Amino acid sequence: AQSVTQPDIHITVSEGASLELRCNYSYGATPYLFWYVQSPGQGLQLLLKYFSGDTLVQGIKGFEAEFKRSQSSFNLRKPSVHWSDAAEYFCAVGGTNNDMRFGAGTRLTVKP
Amino acid sequence: DVKVTQSSRYLVKRTGEKVFLECVQDMDHENMFWYRQDPGLGLRLIYFSYDVKMKEKGDIPEGYSVSREKKERFSLILESASTNQTSMYLCASRRQVSSYEQYFGPGTRLTVT
């Protein structure tokens, strides 16, 4: 069965610093991978997705993620964090069926 | 833009009440989903629907039922609300043959007292 692990429950970074959020997945076939962001009191917004091709994918708000099959990872990065990036981030894995699995989330705090 | 709306942002109900959570999407999506979100557990799938009048159990269907009489509307029903159903409920929709991404509503925070 597919599963997603986000090892970091909470991360704090200073504004302007770089960011990397970790995501490891388990999936029996070719995975479809997603990163979503949830601002306080809001639903989830898609940041980026990977299906095939270039393993470095660009998303909205300056985020990118790299798919590493050998490590079963899909880490999210941003070179310079803004205060508005404070939110909760969810990694998800899915396939050609209707099943999608979400990680437990990583809460990002941004220090001024 | 896809829009998924949920009938209430906040809801307070008493134990034993029957609760209806409504979700509407405006993009003619075939698939719709109900999740609950709890701290440290992420999103867990309650039910999903392939199309009108079709439904499948997710990972945690106990205590819940669903209804999909029209394509745009997917309702989650708590037959007899209990305190352990206090949670954030998120609805999502997706086109059947697509890039598999789901579009989410803003959520309903339900408190059962």
Chai-1 contact restraints between the chains, C-beta under 6 A:
chainA,res_idxA,chainB,res_idxB,connection_type,confidence,min_distance_angstrom,max_distance_angstrom,comment,restraint_id
A,Y32,B,Y100,contact,1.0,0.0,6.0,A-B,restraint_1
A,Q42,B,P106,contact,1.0,0.0,6.0,A-B,restraint_2
A,G43,B,F104,contact,1.0,0.0,6.0,A-B,restraint_3
A,G43,B,G105,contact,1.0,0.0,6.0,A-B,restraint_4
A,G43,B,P106,contact,1.0,0.0,6.0,A-B,restraint_5
A,G43,B,G107,contact,1.0,0.0,6.0,A-B,restraint_6
A,L44,B,F104,contact,1.0,0.0,6.0,A-B,restraint_7
A,L46,B,E101,contact,1.0,0.0,6.0,A-B,restraint_8
A,K49,B,E101,contact,1.0,0.0,6.0,A-B,restraint_9
A,G94,B,Y100,contact,1.0,0.0,6.0,A-B,restraint_10
A,N98,B,F48,contact,1.0,0.0,6.0,A-B,restraint_11
A,F102,B,G42,contact,1.0,0.0,6.0,A-B,restraint_12
A,F102,B,L43,contact,1.0,0.0,6.0,A-B,restraint_13
A,G103,B,G42,contact,1.0,0.0,6.0,A-B,restraint_14
A,A104,B,G40,contact,1.0,0.0,6.0,A-B,restraint_15
A,A104,B,G42,contact,1.0,0.0,6.0,A-B,restraint_16
A,G105,B,G42,contact,1.0,0.0,6.0,A-B,restraint_17
